[in-house]
């Protein structure tokens, strides 16, 4: 009984602290929103980037789409609005983490010059815009995954 009396002040302090903390965990508090993991590797590369890349370049016919290596290559595509110009896209996913430097896009462009296709320059802004579209789409897919639909 002497041991209990010696520790009574400490036990009261612990009980008071536990009671105070229990009051902090009210049922009306909203839990923080979950975040889907940035690293999804079920297919060899980041699955958000992979899906976003395929979605983004699907307007053109696909020549290769290898999820294990993370490479998507389109065939030549000419827009109906610019039939004398065509592009070919290559997207490489370089990492299993959803981040900007895990993505590399290259664009080849040709113009029709008197019936023959001639290589034409592609602006860095065009490549950057495609990368931004893919990254934004990947982030949207990630958010949708967390939201469950």
Secondary structure as UniProt FT lines:
FT   HELIX           2..24
FT   TURN            27..28
FT   TURN            42..43
FT   HELIX           47..57
FT   TURN            58..59
FT   STRAND          62..66
FT   TURN            67..70
FT   STRAND          71..74
FT   TURN            80..81
FT   TURN            83..84
FT   STRAND          85..93
FT   HELIX           100..102
FT   STRAND          103..113
FT   TURN            114..115
FT   STRAND          116..120
FT   HELIX           124..147
//
